[in-house]
Amino acid sequence: MPVVDTERFTHVRRMRDNRFPHEIASILPGEFFVSTEPMVVYTVLGSCISACIRDPIAGVGGMNHFMLPAPKEHQSGDAWGGESTRYGSFAMEQLINGILKRGGLRQRLEVKLFGAGKIYEGNIDVGARNTEWVLNYLKAEGFTIASSNLGDVYPRKVYYFTDSGRVLMKKIERIKNRTIYDRETQYQQHLRQEQEEQQSDVTLF
């Protein structure tokens, strides 16, 4: 009987909720989770994006949570198609390859997208740029999008059922504290610092 790859995802927090029939895996920015048994993957999104992907025949699916680093002020928007997008690329490749390694087939994958809210003040809409990138990425890779809920000005809570592809999404009307904003700001700063310190290639699938 297929089991969750517990050795690979031991860092992901697990929890139980009586409202849901399956165990919940809670992921943070920069993380992903794949399961071969029914699970619920949960995350909270501000300007970040989560791709929810599954193979309905093989019964394997998962979710990632990623933010693309913003281009430097002196760079043009084309920088989003260059090395600065490697984190988004890596997040998608991790999730897709994780599903394929567990018996999924590329041509059967069902893709759903969520997030990319405009939660930052100012003229730069990080969520809109994230949306533009991921749509271009999926088109270039030959994937169609089964459903999506992107943009607007709200953070989102997302629960993804890996077996059925069902999604429960709740818009957070008001941020009563700065948790989401601070978490994504710290994550973005980490990506920028890592990009400056490391120069590495991404293996495309």
C-alpha angles and dihedrals in degrees: 000000000000116000136192113270092247095171091058097046104035090124092061114097115240127202144165128234123183090220091067130059095215138053114271124231112200116206131193132206110301094023135105136187134202128187137186092197128057110287139154115232114203134191142152117234132198114161090337123098131227122202113205110200134173144160103229093199098048091040095229125126146144150165139243132199118210145159125198114228114251116249118256115262094252094051126088125236087265087078087079088070094049136064091312089073095057092103092056090045092048092050092052093044092049092053097042094044090046090057094045092050089056096053104281122137121224095225092055099050118127113208128200126176132204139172133031096137120169100243098147125086118236139050098295111091104200092180093055091052091048089052093049091051098047093046090051091046094052092046092051091049092050099248125140121212116239093195141338143186109195138156129009120116101279134099113230139216110214129193114186123193106212095201101049102022089235116154128202111196129181124188113221103226097198133013103229090186136020096251098115094040093047093045094053093043091053091047092050091050089050091053092050092049092047091049091054094047100043135047110191137151124240117227107227120213 
